[in-house]
Amino acid sequence: MVADLLAETFQVRRSDIREESGLADLGLDSLARVELGAELKDRFGVAVPEDILTATSPLSDVLNFVRYVRGSQ
């Protein structure tokens, strides 16, 4: 689901999307990370805190947060 979002919205190649990849490693600059946060809220109803959407944050942090919040709703 998040991989689809990255591929569709930010043109990240699916072969580059790995949970251990940092958001900057996936080509997301600061503006793109803000947009990612907005897209996650729109699509999944999850407001991801800015400290999880940093350049060095691994994608796994974002995924784990989304899973946690969606699982507790």
C-alpha positions in Angstrom: 0.0 0.0 0.0 2.7 2.5 0.9 4.9 1.1 -1.8 2.1 1.8 -4.3 1.9 5.4 -3.0 5.6 5.9 -3.4 5.6 4.5 -6.9 2.6 6.4 -8.1 3.0 9.7 -6.4 6.8 10.1 -6.3 7.8 7.9 -9.2 10.0 5.7 -7.0 10.9 2.5 -8.8 9.4 -0.5 -7.1 12.7 -2.3 -7.2 14.2 0.6 -5.1 11.6 0.4 -2.4 13.0 -1.5 0.6 12.0 -1.1 4.2 15.6 -0.3 5.2 15.9 2.5 2.7 16.0 6.0 4.1 13.4 8.4 2.7 16.1 10.6 1.2 17.6 7.5 -0.4 14.3 7.0 -2.1 14.6 10.5 -3.6 12.2 12.3 -1.2 13.4 15.8 -0.4 11.8 17.8 2.4 8.8 19.0 0.4 8.2 15.4 -0.9 8.2 14.1 2.7 5.6 16.7 3.7 3.5 15.6 0.7 4.0 12.0 1.8 2.7 12.8 5.2 -0.4 14.5 3.6 -1.0 11.5 1.3 -0.7 9.0 4.2 -3.3 11.0 6.1 -5.6 11.3 3.1 -5.4 7.7 2.0 -5.1 5.9 5.3 -6.3 8.3 7.9 -3.0 8.3 9.6 -1.2 11.5 10.6 2.5 10.5 10.7 4.6 12.8 12.9 7.3 14.9 11.3 10.0 13.1 13.4 9.2 9.9 11.6 9.3 11.6 8.2 12.9 12.7 8.4 15.5 12.3 5.6 17.3 9.6 7.5 14.2 7.7 8.7 14.0 4.3 7.2 10.8 3.4 5.4 10.3 0.7 8.0 9.6 3.4 10.7 6.9 4.9 8.5 5.4 1.5 7.8 5.4 0.4 11.4 3.7 3.6 12.5 1.0 3.3 9.9 0.4 -0.4 10.8 0.4 0.4 14.5 -2.2 3.3 14.2 -4.4 1.4 11.7 -4.3 -1.7 13.9 -5.4 0.2 17.0 -8.4 2.0 15.3 
